[in-house]
Amino acid sequence: MTHKRNRLHLPPLHSASEYERMIQMMRNELNQLRSHRTTVYCTTRFNAIHHWPDAPEECGWLAFPHHHEFVVKAEVAVTDHDREVEFILLAREIDEMLAEKVGADTMTWSCERYARWIAERLIESGLTVVEVEVSEEGLHGARYRPAE
């Protein structure tokens, strides 16, 4: 999926003062983006079987494979107000990455692990991830917020 990204085109710099001025302009722009952040989010679902082999005795049933409908909510930052990231396409991108990943290799994955994995894949695709939440049936789950 291709996302529109704002690119800063810098003119050639000829002196230290021009460089310092450009750095200050970039800092100002970054501060403005941080203070006026707009985000978009999508929600999608996937089915998977997992288990927790080391579940404590009080929750011993979790050690056995069981099914969940996992609910994913992903939130990403945008810099414009005209569908820089289309949330329908964002949901599709997440669905596709999960379809390729979920299976025997993810049998012991928790909501926390799914959330981090999804966030890392979205960051690799060039998005600024604010938060990814993964829950079991929308009831209990985990949120992952990448460090800024």
Secondary structure, DSSP 8 states (H G I E B T S, - for coil): --------------SHHHHHHHHHHHHHHHHHHHHT-EEEEEEEEEEEEE--TT--GGGGGGGS-EEEEEEEEEEEEESSSS-SS-HHHHHHHHHHHHHHH-SGGGTT--HHHHHHHHHHHHHHTT-EEEEEEEEETTTEEEEE----
